[in-house]
């Protein structure tokens, strides 16, 4: 079930739902910890880092109502 964030009234349920979706996509470490952006000398790892961070952000934004964003 999708629990989009509507405000403080459903924050906990929405947070748990977002966290589960992010974890299912293997991205929880990018949200829960500070995974540093690797140096620009390693183009492949930098591109992968950017991809994972963008995907995690997209999941979060999709779960927040437009009025809140």
PDB file of N, CA, C and O in Angstrom, chain B, residues numbered from 101:
ATOM      1  N   UNK B 101       0.844  -1.186   0.000  1.00  0.00           N
ATOM      2  CA  UNK B 101       0.000   0.000   0.000  1.00  0.00           C
ATOM      3  C   UNK B 101       0.882   1.239   0.000  1.00  0.00           C
ATOM      4  O   UNK B 101       1.932   1.258   0.642  1.00  0.00           O
ATOM      5  N   UNK B 102       0.468   2.252  -0.703  1.00  0.00           N
ATOM      6  CA  UNK B 102       1.230   3.482  -0.826  1.00  0.00           C
ATOM      7  C   UNK B 102       0.690   4.527   0.142  1.00  0.00           C
ATOM      8  O   UNK B 102      -0.486   4.888   0.083  1.00  0.00           O
ATOM      9  N   UNK B 103       1.545   5.004   1.023  1.00  0.00           N
ATOM     10  CA  UNK B 103       1.173   6.023   1.991  1.00  0.00           C
ATOM     11  C   UNK B 103       1.930   7.305   1.669  1.00  0.00           C
ATOM     12  O   UNK B 103       2.955   7.593   2.287  1.00  0.00           O
ATOM     13  N   UNK B 104       1.432   8.074   0.707  1.00  0.00           N
ATOM     14  CA  UNK B 104       2.085   9.328   0.339  1.00  0.00           C
ATOM     15  C   UNK B 104       2.025  10.300   1.502  1.00  0.00           C
ATOM     16  O   UNK B 104       1.012  10.397   2.194  1.00  0.00           O
ATOM     17  N   UNK B 105       3.120  11.020   1.711  1.00  0.00           N
ATOM     18  CA  UNK B 105       3.180  12.004   2.774  1.00  0.00           C
ATOM     19  C   UNK B 105       2.202  13.129   2.483  1.00  0.00           C
ATOM     20  O   UNK B 105       2.257  13.769   1.432  1.00  0.00           O
ATOM     21  N   UNK B 106       1.314  13.354   3.427  1.00  0.00           N
ATOM     22  CA  UNK B 106       0.323  14.413   3.298  1.00  0.00           C
ATOM     23  C   UNK B 106       0.579  15.535   4.293  1.00  0.00           C
ATOM     24  O   UNK B 106      -0.009  16.611   4.182  1.00  0.00           O
ATOM     25  N   UNK B 107       1.432  15.295   5.242  1.00  0.00           N
ATOM     26  CA  UNK B 107       1.731  16.277   6.284  1.00  0.00           C
ATOM     27  C   UNK B 107       2.074  15.557   7.568  1.00  0.00           C
ATOM     28  O   UNK B 107       2.398  14.370   7.557  1.00  0.00           O
ATOM     29  N   UNK B 108       2.002  16.274   8.673  1.00  0.00           N
ATOM     30  CA  UNK B 108       2.388  15.685   9.952  1.00  0.00           C
ATOM     31  C   UNK B 108       1.448  14.574  10.409  1.00  0.00           C
ATOM     32  O   UNK B 108       1.828  13.753  11.244  1.00  0.00           O
ATOM     33  N   UNK B 109       0.234  14.535   9.879  1.00  0.00           N
ATOM     34  CA  UNK B 109      -0.742  13.536  10.311  1.00  0.00           C
ATOM     35  C   UNK B 109      -0.364  12.111   9.923  1.00  0.00           C
ATOM     36  O   UNK B 109      -0.769  11.168  10.603  1.00  0.00           O
ATOM     37  N   UNK B 110       0.398  11.932   8.854  1.00  0.00           N
ATOM     38  CA  UNK B 110       0.779  10.577   8.446  1.00  0.00           C
ATOM     39  C   UNK B 110       2.284  10.441   8.219  1.00  0.00           C
ATOM     40  O   UNK B 110       2.727   9.598   7.439  1.00  0.00           O
ATOM     41  N   UNK B 111       3.059  11.270   8.899  1.00  0.00           N
ATOM     42  CA  UNK B 111       4.502  11.271   8.688  1.00  0.00           C
ATOM     43  C   UNK B 111       5.142   9.914   8.981  1.00  0.00           C
ATOM     44  O   UNK B 111       5.919   9.414   8.167  1.00  0.00           O
ATOM     45  N   UNK B 112       4.832   9.316  10.119  1.00  0.00           N
ATOM     46  CA  UNK B 112       5.481   8.067  10.524  1.00  0.00           C
ATOM     47  C   UNK B 112       5.162   6.947   9.529  1.00  0.00           C
ATOM     48  O   UNK B 112       6.063   6.231   9.093  1.00  0.00           O
ATOM     49  N   UNK B 113       3.898   6.797   9.175  1.00  0.00           N
ATOM     50  CA  UNK B 113       3.498   5.741   8.238  1.00  0.00           C
ATOM     51  C   UNK B 113       4.145   5.971   6.884  1.00  0.00           C
ATOM     52  O   UNK B 113       4.632   5.029   6.260  1.00  0.00           O
ATOM     53  N   UNK B 114       4.155   7.215   6.427  1.00  0.00           N
ATOM     54  CA  UNK B 114       4.744   7.542   5.136  1.00  0.00           C
ATOM     55  C   UNK B 114       6.253   7.312   5.148  1.00  0.00           C
ATOM     56  O   UNK B 114       6.809   6.782   4.186  1.00  0.00           O
ATOM     57  N   UNK B 115       6.913   7.705   6.229  1.00  0.00           N
ATOM     58  CA  UNK B 115       8.363   7.500   6.356  1.00  0.00           C
ATOM     59  C   UNK B 115       8.701   6.021   6.284  1.00  0.00           C
ATOM     60  O   UNK B 115       9.626   5.627   5.574  1.00  0.00           O
ATOM     61  N   UNK B 116       7.958   5.203   7.011  1.00  0.00           N
ATOM     62  CA  UNK B 116       8.202   3.759   6.993  1.00  0.00           C
ATOM     63  C   UNK B 116       7.977   3.173   5.605  1.00  0.00           C
ATOM     64  O   UNK B 116       8.727   2.300   5.169  1.00  0.00           O
ATOM     65  N   UNK B 117       6.950   3.648   4.913  1.00  0.00           N
ATOM     66  CA  UNK B 117       6.658   3.178   3.561  1.00  0.00           C
ATOM     67  C   UNK B 117       7.778   3.570   2.595  1.00  0.00           C
ATOM     68  O   UNK B 117       8.220   2.749   1.791  1.00  0.00           O
ATOM     69  N   UNK B 118       8.234   4.817   2.674  1.00  0.00           N
ATOM     70  CA  UNK B 118       9.328   5.271   1.808  1.00  0.00           C
ATOM     71  C   UNK B 118      10.593   4.480   2.086  1.00  0.00           C
ATOM     72  O   UNK B 118      11.291   4.057   1.165  1.00  0.00           O
ATOM     73  N   UNK B 119      10.880   4.286   3.363  1.00  0.00           N
ATOM     74  CA  UNK B 119      12.085   3.556   3.751  1.00  0.00           C
ATOM     75  C   UNK B 119      12.055   2.131   3.192  1.00  0.00           C
ATOM     76  O   UNK B 119      13.078   1.626   2.729  1.00  0.00           O
ATOM     77  N   UNK B 120      10.904   1.493   3.231  1.00  0.00           N
ATOM     78  CA  UNK B 120      10.774   0.134   2.703  1.00  0.00           C
ATOM     79  C   UNK B 120      11.002   0.117   1.189  1.00  0.00           C
ATOM     80  O   UNK B 120      11.682  -0.769   0.673  1.00  0.00           O
ATOM     81  N   UNK B 121      10.436   1.090   0.482  1.00  0.00           N
ATOM     82  CA  UNK B 121      10.615   1.151  -0.966  1.00  0.00           C
ATOM     83  C   UNK B 121      12.083   1.390  -1.332  1.00  0.00           C
ATOM     84  O   UNK B 121      12.605   0.797  -2.275  1.00  0.00           O
ATOM     85  N   UNK B 122      12.727   2.261  -0.576  1.00  0.00           N
ATOM     86  CA  UNK B 122      14.134   2.557  -0.830  1.00  0.00           C
ATOM     87  C   UNK B 122      14.985   1.327  -0.545  1.00  0.00           C
ATOM     88  O   UNK B 122      15.914   1.028  -1.294  1.00  0.00           O
ATOM     89  N   UNK B 123      14.672   0.608   0.540  1.00  0.00           N
ATOM     90  CA  UNK B 123      15.405  -0.607   0.888  1.00  0.00           C
ATOM     91  C   UNK B 123      15.208  -1.687  -0.174  1.00  0.00           C
ATOM     92  O   UNK B 123      16.161  -2.381  -0.528  1.00  0.00           O
ATOM     93  N   UNK B 124      13.996  -1.838  -0.682  1.00  0.00           N
ATOM     94  CA  UNK B 124      13.717  -2.823  -1.730  1.00  0.00           C
ATOM     95  C   UNK B 124      14.550  -2.563  -2.985  1.00  0.00           C
ATOM     96  O   UNK B 124      14.858  -3.488  -3.736  1.00  0.00           O
ATOM     97  N   UNK B 125      14.904  -1.313  -3.202  1.00  0.00           N
ATOM     98  CA  UNK B 125      15.714  -0.936  -4.364  1.00  0.00           C
ATOM     99  C   UNK B 125      17.210  -0.927  -4.059  1.00  0.00           C
ATOM    100  O   UNK B 125      18.013  -0.511  -4.894  1.00  0.00           O
ATOM    101  N   UNK B 126      17.585  -1.385  -2.863  1.00  0.00           N
ATOM    102  CA  UNK B 126      18.988  -1.471  -2.499  1.00  0.00           C
ATOM    103  C   UNK B 126      19.660  -0.130  -2.275  1.00  0.00           C
ATOM    104  O   UNK B 126      20.873  -0.005  -2.447  1.00  0.00           O
ATOM    105  N   UNK B 127      18.880   0.876  -1.890  1.00  0.00           N
ATOM    106  CA  UNK B 127      19.409   2.227  -1.775  1.00  0.00           C
ATOM    107  C   UNK B 127      19.379   2.776  -0.351  1.00  0.00           C
ATOM    108  O   UNK B 127      19.662   3.956  -0.146  1.00  0.00           O
ATOM    109  N   UNK B 128      19.046   1.957   0.621  1.00  0.00           N
ATOM    110  CA  UNK B 128      18.863   2.451   1.987  1.00  0.00           C
ATOM    111  C   UNK B 128      20.140   3.074   2.546  1.00  0.00           C
ATOM    112  O   UNK B 128      20.073   4.057   3.285  1.00  0.00           O
ATOM    113  N   UNK B 129      21.286   2.526   2.209  1.00  0.00           N
ATOM    114  CA  UNK B 129      22.543   3.097   2.699  1.00  0.00           C
ATOM    115  C   UNK B 129      22.742   4.527   2.200  1.00  0.00           C
ATOM    116  O   UNK B 129      23.378   5.333   2.879  1.00  0.00           O
ATOM    117  N   UNK B 130      22.211   4.848   1.035  1.00  0.00           N
ATOM    118  CA  UNK B 130      22.353   6.195   0.491  1.00  0.00           C
ATOM    119  C   UNK B 130      21.480   7.196   1.227  1.00  0.00           C
ATOM    120  O   UNK B 130      21.698   8.403   1.127  1.00  0.00           O
ATOM    121  N   UNK B 131      20.488   6.702   1.971  1.00  0.00           N
ATOM    122  CA  UNK B 131      19.595   7.567   2.728  1.00  0.00           C
ATOM    123  C   UNK B 131      19.982   7.583   4.203  1.00  0.00           C
ATOM    124  O   UNK B 131      19.968   8.640   4.833  1.00  0.00           O
ATOM    125  N   UNK B 132      20.326   6.433   4.755  1.00  0.00           N
ATOM    126  CA  UNK B 132      20.606   6.305   6.184  1.00  0.00           C
ATOM    127  C   UNK B 132      22.020   6.702   6.571  1.00  0.00           C
ATOM    128  O   UNK B 132      22.252   7.109   7.709  1.00  0.00           O
ATOM    129  N   UNK B 133      22.963   6.594   5.659  1.00  0.00           N
ATOM    130  CA  UNK B 133      24.344   6.937   5.968  1.00  0.00           C
ATOM    131  C   UNK B 133      24.848   7.937   4.944  1.00  0.00           C
ATOM    132  O   UNK B 133      24.202   8.179   3.924  1.00  0.00           O
ATOM    133  N   UNK B 134      25.975   8.499   5.218  1.00  0.00           N
ATOM    134  CA  UNK B 134      26.561   9.459   4.295  1.00  0.00           C
ATOM    135  C   UNK B 134      27.594   8.738   3.435  1.00  0.00           C
ATOM    136  O   UNK B 134      28.758   8.612   3.816  1.00  0.00           O
ATOM    137  N   UNK B 135      27.161   8.276   2.293  1.00  0.00           N
ATOM    138  CA  UNK B 135      28.074   7.621   1.361  1.00  0.00           C
ATOM    139  C   UNK B 135      28.719   8.729   0.534  1.00  0.00           C
ATOM    140  O   UNK B 135      28.042   9.399  -0.247  1.00  0.00           O
ATOM    141  N   UNK B 136      30.011   8.919   0.702  1.00  0.00           N
ATOM    142  CA  UNK B 136      30.660  10.050   0.014  1.00  0.00           C
ATOM    143  C   UNK B 136      30.729   9.853  -1.493  1.00  0.00           C
ATOM    144  O   UNK B 136      30.849   8.739  -2.004  1.00  0.00           O
ATOM    145  N   UNK B 137      30.649  10.974  -2.169  1.00  0.00           N
ATOM    146  CA  UNK B 137      30.845  10.960  -3.615  1.00  0.00           C
ATOM    147  C   UNK B 137      32.312  10.674  -3.869  1.00  0.00           C
ATOM    148  O   UNK B 137      33.188  11.341  -3.319  1.00  0.00           O
ATOM    149  N   UNK B 138      32.573   9.694  -4.692  1.00  0.00           N
ATOM    150  CA  UNK B 138      33.956   9.320  -4.954  1.00  0.00           C
ATOM    151  C   UNK B 138      34.632  10.371  -5.810  1.00  0.00           C
ATOM    152  O   UNK B 138      33.970  11.142  -6.504  1.00  0.00           O
ATOM    153  N   UNK B 139      35.928  10.397  -5.758  1.00  0.00           N
ATOM    154  CA  UNK B 139      36.705  11.377  -6.509  1.00  0.00           C
ATOM    155  C   UNK B 139      36.401  11.343  -7.996  1.00  0.00           C
ATOM    156  O   UNK B 139      36.025  10.306  -8.542  1.00  0.00           O
ATOM    157  N   UNK B 140      36.561  12.453  -8.627  1.00  0.00           N
ATOM    158  CA  UNK B 140      36.234  12.566 -10.049  1.00  0.00           C
ATOM    159  C   UNK B 140      37.170  11.743 -10.930  1.00  0.00           C
ATOM    160  O   UNK B 140      36.929  11.624 -12.131  1.00  0.00           O
ATOM    161  N   UNK B 141      38.231  11.172 -10.360  1.00  0.00           N
ATOM    162  CA  UNK B 141      39.144  10.356 -11.158  1.00  0.00           C
ATOM    163  C   UNK B 141      38.549   8.987 -11.461  1.00  0.00           C
ATOM    164  O   UNK B 141      39.010   8.308 -12.379  1.00  0.00           O
ATOM    165  N   UNK B 142      37.551   8.576 -10.720  1.00  0.00           N
ATOM    166  CA  UNK B 142      36.910   7.281 -10.938  1.00  0.00           C
ATOM    167  C   UNK B 142      35.521   7.529 -11.557  1.00  0.00           C
ATOM    168  O   UNK B 142      34.509   7.530 -10.856  1.00  0.00           O
ATOM    169  N   UNK B 143      35.495   7.734 -12.853  1.00  0.00           N
ATOM    170  CA  UNK B 143      34.276   8.141 -13.554  1.00  0.00           C
ATOM    171  C   UNK B 143      33.160   7.118 -13.425  1.00  0.00           C
ATOM    172  O   UNK B 143      32.001   7.501 -13.266  1.00  0.00           O
ATOM    173  N   UNK B 144      33.470   5.841 -13.487  1.00  0.00           N
ATOM    174  CA  UNK B 144      32.441   4.805 -13.396  1.00  0.00           C
ATOM    175  C   UNK B 144      31.760   4.830 -12.029  1.00  0.00           C
ATOM    176  O   UNK B 144      30.532   4.815 -11.952  1.00  0.00           O
ATOM    177  N   UNK B 145      32.544   4.869 -10.952  1.00  0.00           N
ATOM    178  CA  UNK B 145      31.956   4.887  -9.610  1.00  0.00           C
ATOM    179  C   UNK B 145      31.199   6.176  -9.345  1.00  0.00           C
ATOM    180  O   UNK B 145      30.167   6.163  -8.674  1.00  0.00           O
ATOM    181  N   UNK B 146      31.698   7.284  -9.861  1.00  0.00           N
ATOM    182  CA  UNK B 146      31.002   8.552  -9.699  1.00  0.00           C
ATOM    183  C   UNK B 146      29.655   8.521 -10.413  1.00  0.00           C
ATOM    184  O   UNK B 146      28.657   8.989  -9.864  1.00  0.00           O
ATOM    185  N   UNK B 147      29.613   7.985 -11.610  1.00  0.00           N
ATOM    186  CA  UNK B 147      28.361   7.881 -12.362  1.00  0.00           C
ATOM    187  C   UNK B 147      27.375   6.966 -11.636  1.00  0.00           C
ATOM    188  O   UNK B 147      26.178   7.250 -11.588  1.00  0.00           O
ATOM    189  N   UNK B 148      27.879   5.876 -11.077  1.00  0.00           N
ATOM    190  CA  UNK B 148      27.021   4.946 -10.335  1.00  0.00           C
ATOM    191  C   UNK B 148      26.482   5.619  -9.079  1.00  0.00           C
ATOM    192  O   UNK B 148      25.302   5.461  -8.766  1.00  0.00           O
ATOM    193  N   UNK B 149      27.308   6.362  -8.354  1.00  0.00           N
ATOM    194  CA  UNK B 149      26.882   7.079  -7.154  1.00  0.00           C
ATOM    195  C   UNK B 149      25.768   8.068  -7.508  1.00  0.00           C
ATOM    196  O   UNK B 149      24.744   8.130  -6.827  1.00  0.00           O
ATOM    197  N   UNK B 150      25.976   8.835  -8.574  1.00  0.00           N
ATOM    198  CA  UNK B 150      24.967   9.812  -8.997  1.00  0.00           C
ATOM    199  C   UNK B 150      23.654   9.128  -9.359  1.00  0.00           C
ATOM    200  O   UNK B 150      22.582   9.638  -9.033  1.00  0.00           O
ATOM    201  N   UNK B 151      23.727   7.985 -10.025  1.00  0.00           N
ATOM    202  CA  UNK B 151      22.536   7.238 -10.413  1.00  0.00           C
ATOM    203  C   UNK B 151      21.760   6.777  -9.187  1.00  0.00           C
ATOM    204  O   UNK B 151      20.540   6.932  -9.132  1.00  0.00           O
ATOM    205  N   UNK B 152      22.452   6.215  -8.207  1.00  0.00           N
ATOM    206  CA  UNK B 152      21.787   5.712  -7.005  1.00  0.00           C
ATOM    207  C   UNK B 152      21.177   6.832  -6.172  1.00  0.00           C
ATOM    208  O   UNK B 152      20.069   6.683  -5.656  1.00  0.00           O
ATOM    209  N   UNK B 153      21.877   7.940  -6.034  1.00  0.00           N
ATOM    210  CA  UNK B 153      21.360   9.079  -5.282  1.00  0.00           C
ATOM    211  C   UNK B 153      20.127   9.651  -5.980  1.00  0.00           C
ATOM    212  O   UNK B 153      19.138   9.977  -5.323  1.00  0.00           O
ATOM    213  N   UNK B 154      20.179   9.774  -7.293  1.00  0.00           N
ATOM    214  CA  UNK B 154      19.030  10.292  -8.048  1.00  0.00           C
ATOM    215  C   UNK B 154      17.826   9.367  -7.909  1.00  0.00           C
ATOM    216  O   UNK B 154      16.694   9.833  -7.776  1.00  0.00           O
ATOM    217  N   UNK B 155      18.063   8.074  -7.939  1.00  0.00           N
ATOM    218  CA  UNK B 155      16.971   7.115  -7.804  1.00  0.00           C
ATOM    219  C   UNK B 155      16.339   7.208  -6.416  1.00  0.00           C
ATOM    220  O   UNK B 155      15.114   7.177  -6.295  1.00  0.00           O
ATOM    221  N   UNK B 156      17.152   7.320  -5.374  1.00  0.00           N
ATOM    222  CA  UNK B 156      16.632   7.456  -4.013  1.00  0.00           C
ATOM    223  C   UNK B 156      15.821   8.747  -3.874  1.00  0.00           C
ATOM    224  O   UNK B 156      14.757   8.745  -3.256  1.00  0.00           O
ATOM    225  N   UNK B 157      16.312   9.832  -4.438  1.00  0.00           N
ATOM    226  CA  UNK B 157      15.584  11.108  -4.390  1.00  0.00           C
ATOM    227  C   UNK B 157      14.253  11.009  -5.124  1.00  0.00           C
ATOM    228  O   UNK B 157      13.241  11.535  -4.662  1.00  0.00           O
ATOM    229  N   UNK B 158      14.259  10.330  -6.271  1.00  0.00           N
ATOM    230  CA  UNK B 158      13.034  10.185  -7.042  1.00  0.00           C
ATOM    231  C   UNK B 158      11.974   9.413  -6.252  1.00  0.00           C
ATOM    232  O   UNK B 158      10.801   9.786  -6.252  1.00  0.00           O
ATOM    233  N   UNK B 159      12.386   8.348  -5.587  1.00  0.00           N
ATOM    234  CA  UNK B 159      11.448   7.564  -4.773  1.00  0.00           C
ATOM    235  C   UNK B 159      10.862   8.443  -3.683  1.00  0.00           C
ATOM    236  O   UNK B 159       9.654   8.416  -3.447  1.00  0.00           O
ATOM    237  N   UNK B 160      11.701   9.220  -3.020  1.00  0.00           N
ATOM    238  CA  UNK B 160      11.213  10.094  -1.944  1.00  0.00           C
ATOM    239  C   UNK B 160      10.237  11.123  -2.499  1.00  0.00           C
ATOM    240  O   UNK B 160       9.158  11.317  -1.939  1.00  0.00           O
ATOM    241  N   UNK B 161      10.604  11.781  -3.588  1.00  0.00           N
ATOM    242  CA  UNK B 161       9.726  12.823  -4.151  1.00  0.00           C
ATOM    243  C   UNK B 161       8.409  12.255  -4.658  1.00  0.00           C
ATOM    244  O   UNK B 161       7.378  12.920  -4.568  1.00  0.00           O
ATOM    245  N   UNK B 162       8.425  11.028  -5.192  1.00  0.00           N
ATOM    246  CA  UNK B 162       7.192  10.411  -5.665  1.00  0.00           C
ATOM    247  C   UNK B 162       6.247  10.112  -4.508  1.00  0.00           C
ATOM    248  O   UNK B 162       5.037  10.006  -4.708  1.00  0.00           O
ATOM    249  N   UNK B 163       6.785   9.975  -3.307  1.00  0.00           N
ATOM    250  CA  UNK B 163       5.979   9.633  -2.145  1.00  0.00           C
ATOM    251  C   UNK B 163       5.487  10.852  -1.377  1.00  0.00           C
ATOM    252  O   UNK B 163       4.803  10.708  -0.363  1.00  0.00           O
ATOM    253  N   UNK B 164       5.822  12.033  -1.839  1.00  0.00           N
ATOM    254  CA  UNK B 164       5.397  13.263  -1.160  1.00  0.00           C
ATOM    255  C   UNK B 164       4.384  13.976  -2.054  1.00  0.00           C
ATOM    256  O   UNK B 164       4.614  14.161  -3.249  1.00  0.00           O
ATOM    257  N   UNK B 165       3.280  14.366  -1.468  1.00  0.00           N
ATOM    258  CA  UNK B 165       2.245  15.071  -2.235  1.00  0.00           C
ATOM    259  C   UNK B 165       2.792  16.347  -2.839  1.00  0.00           C
ATOM    260  O   UNK B 165       3.647  17.002  -2.243  1.00  0.00           O
ATOM    261  N   UNK B 166       2.309  16.702  -4.008  1.00  0.00           N
ATOM    262  CA  UNK B 166       2.779  17.883  -4.716  1.00  0.00           C
ATOM    263  C   UNK B 166       2.652  19.158  -3.875  1.00  0.00           C
ATOM    264  O   UNK B 166       3.497  20.050  -3.955  1.00  0.00           O
ATOM    265  N   UNK B 167       1.600  19.234  -3.077  1.00  0.00           N
ATOM    266  CA  UNK B 167       1.369  20.446  -2.266  1.00  0.00           C
ATOM    267  C   UNK B 167       2.496  20.655  -1.254  1.00  0.00           C
ATOM    268  O   UNK B 167       2.795  21.790  -0.881  1.00  0.00           O
ATOM    269  N   UNK B 168       3.119  19.565  -0.812  1.00  0.00           N
ATOM    270  CA  UNK B 168       4.170  19.657   0.196  1.00  0.00           C
ATOM    271  C   UNK B 168       5.501  19.979  -0.450  1.00  0.00           C
ATOM    272  O   UNK B 168       6.295  20.732   0.115  1.00  0.00           O
ATOM    273  N   UNK B 169       5.764  19.417  -1.639  1.00  0.00           N
ATOM    274  CA  UNK B 169       7.019  19.664  -2.328  1.00  0.00           C
ATOM    275  C   UNK B 169       7.076  21.111  -2.711  1.00  0.00           C
ATOM    276  O   UNK B 169       8.057  21.552  -3.310  1.00  0.00           O
TER     277      UNK B 169
END
